[in-house]
Amino acid sequence: MKSQNSLTLVWRYGWTYALLGAIALLMLFPLLWLISTSLKSPWENLFQYPPQFLPAAPTLQNYLEVWQTTPFGRYLFNSVLVSGLTVVLNLICCALAAYPLARLTFRGRDLIFTTIVTTILIPFQIVMIPLYILTVQLGLRNTYLGMIFPAIASAFGIFLLRQAFQGVPKELEEAARIDGCSELGLWWHVMLPSVRPALVTLAIFVFIGSWSDFLWPLIVVDQPEFYTLPVGVAKLEGIFSGNWRLIAAGSVISIAPILLFFLIMQRYIVPTEAGSGLKG
């Protein structure tokens, strides 16, 4: 009887895992094809039929040529700098805005929060022109701060952290106040460590959004020394006249840091007892 139940469970979950594996492979196929294209030699036909997925003679020459022909190192530095500062500033500003909306009581609090959340419905294209005019008037065009400026705070980040702050036990807050902790000290020493999973989740979203942002850097920057990787990769098509091996190599270089950042940070996403402030 037990063996029959075991076979039933294996059959049921086997089909489930097989289906999930097939869906995952389907989602990963474009990325795998991009990597395969970037490793193919110049003499291999990319458009042959039937298509050849695996390169006949894998080579890293395409990566070397992209790196040596274009200032890809500068593009990478710009993207790391812009995305890193965007994440830090976004976390600080969103956490400072979300804390009073979650833990303090004052007139108009709910109206302010509702107004902030409503702005999520406004597409970026609507506010793009006013933002550009403001950026130019502030003298931030062709600067790193000009690329960071629109993403310093986000309605989604404020919403996410407000919900996380509301889940922190009041006992922690009351104990800190009894010990003489100031409001800023309470925010820094008690609240932020308690919502670490939410902070990490927001950091991942902000980093991916900033790293892959193409439209705003393209608008606010026209000097090549300030290009980020998405803008630099877009310029590859003109530089290499449709050499898809080199374009694929550049695309893989631009994607790799996102995957690395996610792999490093993903273990902090799942809330734990320590992260929620509930220790035994």
C-alpha positions as CSV (number, residue, x, y, z in Angstrom):
1,M,0.0,0.0,0.0
2,K,2.8,2.4,0.9
3,S,4.7,1.6,-2.3
4,Q,1.6,2.2,-4.3
5,N,1.2,5.6,-2.6
6,S,4.8,6.4,-3.2
7,L,4.5,5.6,-6.9
8,T,1.4,7.8,-7.1
9,L,3.3,10.7,-5.5
10,V,6.3,10.2,-7.8
11,W,4.0,10.1,-10.9
12,R,2.0,13.2,-9.8
13,Y,5.0,15.3,-8.8
14,G,7.1,14.0,-11.6
15,W,4.7,15.5,-14.2
16,T,4.6,18.7,-12.2
17,Y,8.4,19.1,-12.1
18,A,8.6,18.1,-15.8
19,L,6.1,20.8,-16.7
20,L,7.9,23.4,-14.7
21,G,11.2,22.3,-16.2
22,A,9.8,22.7,-19.7
23,I,8.4,26.1,-18.9
24,A,11.8,27.2,-17.4
25,L,13.6,25.9,-20.5
26,L,11.2,27.8,-22.7
27,M,11.9,31.0,-20.8
28,L,15.6,30.5,-20.8
29,F,15.8,29.6,-24.5
30,P,16.3,33.2,-25.8
31,L,19.2,33.7,-23.3
32,L,20.8,30.4,-24.2
33,W,20.5,31.2,-27.9
34,L,22.1,34.6,-27.3
35,I,25.0,33.0,-25.5
36,S,25.4,30.4,-28.3
37,T,25.4,33.1,-31.0
38,S,28.1,35.1,-29.1
39,L,30.3,32.0,-29.1
40,K,30.1,31.2,-32.8
41,S,33.0,31.7,-35.1
42,P,32.8,34.2,-38.1
43,W,32.6,31.4,-40.6
44,E,29.5,29.8,-39.1
45,N,26.2,30.8,-40.7
46,L,23.8,32.2,-38.2
47,F,20.8,31.9,-40.5
48,Q,21.2,28.4,-41.8
49,Y,18.3,26.0,-41.9
50,P,17.9,23.9,-39.9
51,P,19.4,26.1,-37.3
52,Q,22.4,24.9,-35.4
53,F,22.1,25.7,-31.7
54,L,25.5,24.6,-30.5
55,P,28.5,26.4,-32.0
56,A,30.8,24.2,-34.0
57,A,33.9,25.8,-32.7
58,P,33.2,27.9,-29.6
59,T,35.4,31.0,-29.4
60,L,35.7,34.1,-27.1
61,Q,37.0,36.2,-29.9
62,N,33.7,38.0,-30.2
63,Y,33.9,39.2,-26.6
64,L,37.5,40.3,-27.0
65,E,36.7,42.2,-30.2
66,V,33.8,44.0,-28.6
67,W,35.9,44.9,-25.6
68,Q,38.8,46.1,-27.6
69,T,36.9,47.9,-30.4
70,T,34.5,49.9,-28.2
71,P,34.9,51.6,-24.8
72,F,32.8,48.8,-23.2
73,G,34.8,49.1,-20.0
74,R,33.6,52.7,-19.7
75,Y,30.0,51.7,-20.4
76,L,30.3,49.0,-17.7
77,F,31.7,51.5,-15.2
78,N,29.0,54.0,-15.9
79,S,26.2,51.4,-15.5
80,V,27.7,50.1,-12.2
81,L,28.0,53.6,-10.9
82,V,24.6,54.8,-11.9
83,S,22.8,51.6,-10.8
84,G,24.7,51.4,-7.5
85,L,23.9,55.0,-6.5
86,T,20.3,54.7,-7.7
87,V,19.9,51.6,-5.4
88,V,21.4,53.3,-2.4
89,L,19.5,56.6,-2.8
90,N,16.3,54.9,-3.6
91,L,16.5,52.7,-0.5
92,I,17.3,55.6,1.8
93,C,14.6,58.0,0.4
94,C,11.9,55.3,0.2
95,A,12.6,54.1,3.7
96,L,12.5,57.6,5.1
97,A,9.2,58.3,3.4
98,A,7.6,55.0,4.3
99,Y,8.5,55.0,8.0
100,P,6.2,58.0,9.0
101,L,3.5,56.7,6.7
102,A,3.5,53.4,8.5
103,R,4.3,54.1,12.1
104,L,3.5,57.8,12.9
105,T,0.1,59.4,13.2
106,F,-0.5,62.8,11.7
107,R,-3.3,64.6,9.8
108,G,-3.5,63.7,6.1
109,R,-1.3,60.6,6.3
110,D,-3.7,58.3,4.4
111,L,-4.3,61.0,1.8
112,I,-0.6,61.4,1.2
113,F,-0.1,57.7,0.9
114,T,-3.0,57.3,-1.5
115,T,-1.7,60.1,-3.6
116,I,1.8,58.5,-3.8
117,V,0.4,55.1,-4.7
118,T,-1.8,56.6,-7.4
119,T,1.2,57.9,-9.2
120,I,2.1,54.3,-10.1
121,L,-0.6,54.5,-12.7
122,I,1.1,57.4,-14.5
123,P,3.3,56.2,-17.4
124,F,6.9,57.5,-17.5
125,Q,6.4,58.8,-21.0
126,I,3.9,61.4,-19.6
127,V,6.3,62.9,-17.1
128,M,9.4,62.4,-19.3
129,I,9.3,65.9,-20.9
130,P,8.8,67.8,-17.6
131,L,11.6,65.7,-16.0
132,Y,13.9,66.5,-19.0
133,I,13.2,70.2,-18.8
134,L,13.8,70.2,-15.0
135,T,17.0,68.2,-15.5
136,V,18.3,70.7,-18.1
137,Q,17.4,73.7,-15.9
138,L,19.3,72.2,-12.9
139,G,22.3,71.7,-15.2
140,L,22.3,67.9,-14.9
141,R,22.4,67.0,-18.5
142,N,25.3,64.8,-19.5
143,T,26.0,64.0,-15.8
144,Y,25.6,60.9,-13.7
145,L,23.3,62.7,-11.3
146,G,21.0,63.5,-14.3
147,M,20.6,59.8,-15.0
148,I,19.9,59.0,-11.4
149,F,17.6,62.0,-10.7
150,P,14.2,60.4,-11.8
151,A,14.8,57.2,-9.8
152,I,15.9,58.6,-6.5
153,A,12.5,57.6,-5.0
154,S,9.6,55.5,-6.3
155,A,6.0,55.1,-5.4
156,F,6.4,51.3,-5.5
157,G,9.3,51.4,-3.1
158,I,7.4,53.6,-0.6
159,F,4.4,51.2,-0.8
160,L,6.5,48.1,-0.4
161,L,8.5,49.4,2.6
162,R,5.4,50.9,4.2
163,Q,3.7,47.5,4.2
164,A,6.9,46.0,5.6
165,F,7.2,48.6,8.4
166,Q,3.6,47.9,9.4
167,G,4.5,44.3,10.0
168,V,7.1,45.1,12.6
169,P,5.9,44.2,16.1
170,K,5.0,47.3,18.2
171,E,6.8,45.7,21.2
172,L,10.2,46.4,19.5
173,E,9.3,50.0,18.9
174,E,8.1,50.5,22.5
175,A,11.2,48.9,23.9
176,A,13.4,51.1,21.9
177,R,11.5,54.2,23.0
178,I,11.8,53.2,26.6
179,D,15.5,52.9,26.2
180,G,15.6,56.5,25.0
181,C,16.0,55.8,21.3
182,S,15.3,58.8,19.1
183,E,13.0,58.7,16.1
184,L,15.9,58.5,13.7
185,G,17.7,56.0,15.8
186,L,14.6,53.9,16.0
187,W,14.3,54.0,12.2
188,W,18.0,53.0,11.8
189,H,18.6,50.5,14.5
190,V,15.2,48.8,14.8
191,M,13.0,49.3,11.7
192,L,15.6,48.8,8.9
193,P,17.0,45.6,10.3
194,S,13.5,44.3,10.8
195,V,12.5,44.8,7.2
196,R,15.8,43.6,5.6
197,P,14.0,41.1,3.2
198,A,11.8,44.0,1.8
199,L,14.9,46.2,1.4
200,V,16.7,43.5,-0.5
201,T,13.7,42.9,-2.7
202,L,13.4,46.6,-3.5
203,A,17.1,46.7,-4.2
204,I,16.9,44.0,-6.7
205,F,13.9,45.6,-8.5
206,V,15.6,49.0,-8.5
207,F,19.0,47.6,-9.7
208,I,17.4,45.7,-12.6
209,G,15.3,48.6,-13.6
210,S,18.2,51.1,-13.5
211,W,20.6,48.7,-15.2
212,S,18.3,47.9,-18.1
213,D,17.0,51.5,-18.5
214,F,17.5,52.7,-22.0
215,L,15.1,55.5,-22.7
216,W,16.1,58.1,-20.0
217,P,20.0,57.8,-20.4
218,L,19.5,58.0,-24.2
219,I,17.5,61.3,-23.7
220,V,19.6,63.0,-21.0
221,V,23.1,62.0,-22.3
222,D,24.6,62.5,-25.7
223,Q,28.3,62.2,-24.9
224,P,29.8,58.7,-25.3
225,E,31.8,58.9,-22.1
226,F,28.5,58.9,-20.2
227,Y,26.8,56.0,-22.1
228,T,25.5,53.2,-20.0
229,L,25.6,49.6,-21.2
230,P,22.0,49.5,-22.8
231,V,22.9,52.7,-24.8
232,G,26.3,51.3,-25.7
233,V,24.9,48.0,-26.9
234,A,22.3,49.8,-29.0
235,K,25.2,51.6,-30.7
236,L,26.9,48.3,-31.5
237,E,24.5,47.7,-34.4
238,G,25.7,50.8,-36.2
239,I,29.4,50.2,-35.4
240,F,29.5,46.6,-36.5
241,S,26.9,46.9,-39.3
242,G,24.7,44.1,-38.2
243,N,27.4,41.7,-37.0
244,W,25.1,39.7,-34.8
245,R,27.9,37.7,-33.1
246,L,29.5,40.9,-31.7
247,I,26.1,42.4,-30.8
248,A,25.2,39.1,-29.0
249,A,28.5,39.2,-27.1
250,G,27.9,42.8,-26.0
251,S,24.4,41.9,-24.9
252,V,25.7,38.9,-22.8
253,I,28.2,41.3,-21.1
254,S,25.4,43.7,-20.3
255,I,23.1,40.9,-18.9
256,A,25.8,39.1,-16.8
257,P,25.9,41.7,-13.9
258,I,22.1,41.5,-13.4
259,L,22.3,37.7,-13.0
260,L,25.3,37.9,-10.7
261,F,23.6,40.6,-8.5
262,F,20.4,38.5,-8.3
263,L,22.3,35.3,-7.4
264,I,24.1,37.2,-4.6
265,M,21.0,38.8,-3.2
266,Q,18.4,36.2,-3.6
267,R,19.1,34.4,-0.3
268,Y,18.1,37.5,1.6
269,I,14.7,37.8,0.0
270,V,12.9,35.1,2.0
271,P,11.8,36.5,5.4
272,T,13.2,34.8,8.5
273,E,12.5,35.0,12.2
274,A,15.5,37.2,12.7
275,G,14.5,39.4,9.7
276,S,11.1,40.0,11.1
277,G,12.3,40.8,14.6
278,L,10.7,37.7,16.2
279,K,13.4,35.8,18.0
280,G,12.8,33.0,20.4
